[in-house]
Amino acid sequence: MNPQTLADQLGYAIASMILVANTATTDARAQAAAQSFQAGLGLSMSVVGSF
């Protein structure tokens, strides 16, 4: 779906407001994202933790 179409459907004037209004970074989300990224790269936690 086009971002502006979605913004219109949600009642936002501009598409970037979707991200501003509907996202929040939490420690749990950040950790989950990091683990997913590491898994995608084939890295183990011990390798990443050594940096």
N, CA, C and O atoms as a Tinker XYZ file with bonds, in Angstrom:
   204  protein
     1  N      0.842000   -1.171000    0.000000    73     2
     2  CA     0.000000    0.000000    0.000000    64     1     3
     3  C      0.892000    1.241000    0.000000    63     2     4     5
     4  O      1.927000    1.286000    0.665000    81     3
     5  N      0.475000    2.213000   -0.741000    73     3     6
     6  CA     1.166000    3.487000   -0.788000    64     5     7
     7  C      1.124000    4.147000    0.597000    63     6     8     9
     8  O      0.056000    4.209000    1.206000    81     7
     9  N      2.259000    4.639000    1.107000    73     7    10
    10  CA     2.281000    5.257000    2.438000    64     9    11
    11  C      1.293000    6.416000    2.600000    63    10    12    13
    12  O      0.689000    6.571000    3.662000    81    11
    13  N      1.127000    7.233000    1.547000    73    11    14
    14  CA     0.195000    8.352000    1.665000    64    13    15
    15  C     -1.244000    7.863000    1.739000    63    14    16    17
    16  O     -2.065000    8.447000    2.446000    81    15
    17  N     -1.552000    6.798000    1.014000    73    15    18
    18  CA    -2.897000    6.214000    1.083000    64    17    19
    19  C     -3.180000    5.707000    2.487000    63    18    20    21
    20  O     -4.264000    5.924000    3.029000    81    19
    21  N     -2.199000    5.032000    3.069000    73    19    22
    22  CA    -2.353000    4.550000    4.443000    64    21    23
    23  C     -2.543000    5.719000    5.405000    63    22    24    25
    24  O     -3.401000    5.669000    6.286000    81    23
    25  N     -1.744000    6.767000    5.237000    73    23    26
    26  CA    -1.880000    7.945000    6.098000    64    25    27
    27  C     -3.273000    8.545000    5.972000    63    26    28    29
    28  O     -3.887000    8.926000    6.969000    81    27
    29  N     -3.761000    8.625000    4.760000    73    27    30
    30  CA    -5.108000    9.154000    4.543000    64    29    31
    31  C     -6.152000    8.292000    5.259000    63    30    32    33
    32  O     -7.070000    8.821000    5.887000    81    31
    33  N     -6.014000    6.979000    5.166000    73    31    34
    34  CA    -6.960000    6.068000    5.801000    64    33    35
    35  C     -6.931000    6.191000    7.323000    63    34    36    37
    36  O     -7.957000    6.031000    7.985000    81    35
    37  N     -5.751000    6.476000    7.873000    73    35    38
    38  CA    -5.607000    6.606000    9.323000    64    37    39
    39  C     -5.882000    8.021000    9.826000    63    38    40    41
    40  O     -5.891000    8.270000   11.031000    81    39
    41  N     -6.104000    8.937000    8.896000    73    39    42
    42  CA    -6.439000   10.302000    9.279000    64    41    43
    43  C     -5.248000   11.212000    9.511000    63    42    44    45
    44  O     -5.381000   12.238000   10.178000    81    43
    45  N     -4.089000   10.861000    8.976000    73    43    46
    46  CA    -2.906000   11.705000    9.105000    64    45    47
    47  C     -2.742000   12.550000    7.848000    63    46    48    49
    48  O     -3.032000   12.091000    6.743000    81    47
    49  N     -2.280000   13.774000    8.017000    73    47    50
    50  CA    -2.110000   14.673000    6.876000    64    49    51
    51  C     -0.925000   14.269000    6.009000    63    50    52    53
    52  O     -0.977000   14.387000    4.784000    81    51
    53  N      0.140000   13.795000    6.644000    73    51    54
    54  CA     1.329000   13.402000    5.891000    64    53    55
    55  C      1.773000   12.008000    6.319000    63    54    56    57
    56  O      1.579000   11.613000    7.468000    81    55
    57  N      2.365000   11.271000    5.393000    73    55    58
    58  CA     2.731000    9.877000    5.630000    64    57    59
    59  C      3.732000    9.710000    6.776000    63    58    60    61
    60  O      3.659000    8.722000    7.506000    81    59
    61  N      4.653000   10.641000    6.948000    73    59    62
    62  CA     5.662000   10.494000    7.998000    64    61    63
    63  C      5.056000   10.488000    9.395000    63    62    64    65
    64  O      5.671000    9.990000   10.339000    81    63
    65  N      3.856000   11.038000    9.531000    73    63    66
    66  CA     3.192000   11.034000   10.840000    64    65    67
    67  C      2.836000    9.622000   11.302000    63    66    68    69
    68  O      2.700000    9.381000   12.502000    81    67
    69  N      2.685000    8.689000   10.363000    73    67    70
    70  CA     2.406000    7.301000   10.734000    64    69    71
    71  C      3.534000    6.786000   11.613000    63    70    72    73
    72  O      3.295000    6.175000   12.654000    81    71
    73  N      4.762000    7.037000   11.185000    73    71    74
    74  CA     5.911000    6.554000   11.945000    64    73    75
    75  C      6.083000    7.293000   13.258000    63    74    76    77
    76  O      6.391000    6.682000   14.281000    81    75
    77  N      5.889000    8.582000   13.236000    73    75    78
    78  CA     6.059000    9.383000   14.441000    64    77    79
    79  C      5.019000    9.005000   15.489000    63    78    80    81
    80  O      5.348000    8.859000   16.667000    81    79
    81  N      3.780000    8.847000   15.074000    73    79    82
    82  CA     2.690000    8.618000   16.013000    64    81    83
    83  C      2.534000    7.166000   16.436000    63    82    84    85
    84  O      1.975000    6.898000   17.500000    81    83
    85  N      3.012000    6.224000   15.636000    73    83    86
    86  CA     2.693000    4.826000   15.891000    64    85    87
    87  C      3.889000    3.928000   16.150000    63    86    88    89
    88  O      3.760000    2.705000   16.086000    81    87
    89  N      5.037000    4.497000   16.439000    73    87    90
    90  CA     6.196000    3.673000   16.759000    64    89    91
    91  C      6.815000    4.141000   18.055000    63    90    92    93
    92  O      6.826000    5.329000   18.377000    81    91
    93  N      7.314000    3.203000   18.766000    73    91    94
    94  CA     8.040000    3.496000   19.994000    64    93    95
    95  C      9.117000    2.430000   20.142000    63    94    96    97
    96  O      8.846000    1.236000   20.014000    81    95
    97  N     10.314000    2.865000   20.407000    73    95    98
    98  CA    11.399000    1.921000   20.606000    64    97    99
    99  C     11.483000    1.595000   22.082000    63    98   100   101
   100  O     11.589000    2.480000   22.931000    81    99
   101  N     11.434000    0.336000   22.361000    73    99   102
   102  CA    11.598000   -0.121000   23.732000    64   101   103
   103  C     12.845000   -0.980000   23.790000    63   102   104   105
   104  O     13.342000   -1.433000   22.759000    81   103
   105  N     13.351000   -1.206000   24.987000    73   103   106
   106  CA    14.523000   -2.057000   25.131000    64   105   107
   107  C     14.247000   -3.450000   24.579000    63   106   108   109
   108  O     15.115000   -4.046000   23.941000    81   107
   109  N     13.054000   -3.972000   24.816000    73   107   110
   110  CA    12.715000   -5.312000   24.336000    64   109   111
   111  C     12.690000   -5.352000   22.808000    63   110   112   113
   112  O     13.190000   -6.303000   22.207000    81   111
   113  N     12.115000   -4.329000   22.178000    73   111   114
   114  CA    12.085000   -4.285000   20.711000    64   113   115
   115  C     13.487000   -4.132000   20.151000    63   114   116   117
   116  O     13.830000   -4.765000   19.153000    81   115
   117  N     14.296000   -3.301000   20.780000    73   115   118
   118  CA    15.666000   -3.099000   20.313000    64   117   119
   119  C     16.464000   -4.396000   20.431000    63   118   120   121
   120  O     17.229000   -4.739000   19.530000    81   119
   121  N     16.290000   -5.115000   21.536000    73   119   122
   122  CA    16.991000   -6.382000   21.729000    64   121   123
   123  C     16.525000   -7.411000   20.711000    63   122   124   125
   124  O     17.346000   -8.131000   20.141000    81   123
   125  N     15.225000   -7.491000   20.475000    73   123   126
   126  CA    14.689000   -8.441000   19.495000    64   125   127
   127  C     15.207000   -8.125000   18.094000    63   126   128   129
   128  O     15.543000   -9.034000   17.335000    81   127
   129  N     15.272000   -6.846000   17.751000    73   127   130
   130  CA    15.788000   -6.450000   16.446000    64   129   131
   131  C     17.258000   -6.817000   16.309000    63   130   132   133
   132  O     17.681000   -7.311000   15.263000    81   131
   133  N     18.035000   -6.581000   17.350000    73   131   134
   134  CA    19.458000   -6.911000   17.321000    64   133   135
   135  C     19.663000   -8.416000   17.165000    63   134   136   137
   136  O     20.525000   -8.850000   16.401000    81   135
   137  N     18.880000   -9.205000   17.882000    73   135   138
   138  CA    19.003000  -10.661000   17.780000    64   137   139
   139  C     18.616000  -11.153000   16.392000    63   138   140   141
   140  O     19.263000  -12.046000   15.844000    81   139
   141  N     17.574000  -10.581000   15.829000    73   139   142
   142  CA    17.147000  -10.955000   14.479000    64   141   143
   143  C     18.224000  -10.605000   13.462000    63   142   144   145
   144  O     18.520000  -11.393000   12.564000    81   143
   145  N     18.800000   -9.435000   13.604000    73   143   146
   146  CA    19.860000   -8.996000   12.707000    64   145   147
   147  C     21.078000   -9.909000   12.830000    63   146   148   149
   148  O     21.669000  -10.303000   11.824000    81   147
   149  N     21.449000  -10.242000   14.055000    73   147   150
   150  CA    22.586000  -11.123000   14.290000    64   149   151
   151  C     22.344000  -12.498000   13.687000    63   150   152   153
   152  O     23.238000  -13.080000   13.073000    81   151
   153  N     21.135000  -13.015000   13.863000    73   151   154
   154  CA    20.798000  -14.314000   13.308000    64   153   155
   155  C     20.884000  -14.281000   11.784000    63   154   156   157
   156  O     21.367000  -15.228000   11.163000    81   155
   157  N     20.418000  -13.200000   11.190000    73   155   158
   158  CA    20.471000  -13.057000    9.742000    64   157   159
   159  C     21.897000  -13.015000    9.214000    63   158   160   161
   160  O     22.167000  -13.457000    8.097000    81   159
   161  N     22.796000  -12.488000   10.010000    73   159   162
   162  CA    24.205000  -12.427000    9.625000    64   161   163
   163  C     24.965000  -13.694000   10.015000    63   162   164   165
   164  O     26.124000  -13.872000    9.641000    81   163
   165  N     24.303000  -14.569000   10.768000    73   163   166
   166  CA    24.950000  -15.791000   11.212000    64   165   167
   167  C     25.939000  -15.564000   12.342000    63   166   168   169
   168  O     26.885000  -16.337000   12.493000    81   167
   169  N     25.741000  -14.519000   13.142000    73   167   170
   170  CA    26.630000  -14.215000   14.250000    64   169   171
   171  C     26.088000  -14.803000   15.535000    63   170   172   173
   172  O     24.877000  -14.843000   15.749000    81   171
   173  N     26.988000  -15.258000   16.389000    73   171   174
   174  CA    26.551000  -15.727000   17.696000    64   173   175
   175  C     26.645000  -14.589000   18.683000    63   174   176   177
   176  O     27.353000  -13.612000   18.442000    81   175
   177  N     25.939000  -14.704000   19.789000    73   175   178
   178  CA    25.954000  -13.656000   20.822000    64   177   179
   179  C     27.373000  -13.478000   21.365000    63   178   180   181
   180  O     27.754000  -12.352000   21.687000    81   179
   181  N     28.164000  -14.538000   21.477000    73   179   182
   182  CA    29.507000  -14.409000   22.026000    64   181   183
   183  C     30.410000  -13.600000   21.107000    63   182   184   185
   184  O     31.275000  -12.864000   21.583000    81   183
   185  N     30.222000  -13.725000   19.803000    73   183   186
   186  CA    31.016000  -12.939000   18.859000    64   185   187
   187  C     30.633000  -11.483000   18.932000    63   186   188   189
   188  O     31.499000  -10.609000   18.975000    81   187
   189  N     29.337000  -11.210000   18.946000    73   187   190
   190  CA    28.848000   -9.831000   18.985000    64   189   191
   191  C     29.192000   -9.178000   20.304000    63   190   192   193
   192  O     29.528000   -7.994000   20.340000    81   191
   193  N     29.116000   -9.932000   21.395000    73   191   194
   194  CA    29.397000   -9.384000   22.715000    64   193   195
   195  C     30.849000   -8.995000   22.914000    63   194   196   197
   196  O     31.167000   -8.239000   23.831000    81   195
   197  N     31.744000   -9.505000   22.060000    73   195   198
   198  CA    33.167000   -9.206000   22.234000    64   197   199
   199  C     33.564000   -7.861000   21.676000    63   198   200   201
   200  O     34.690000   -7.417000   21.901000    81   199
   201  N     32.673000   -7.194000   20.951000    73   199   202
   202  CA    33.001000   -5.896000   20.359000    64   201   203
   203  C     32.894000   -4.851000   21.368000    63   202   204
   204  O     33.130000   -3.679000   21.071000    81   203
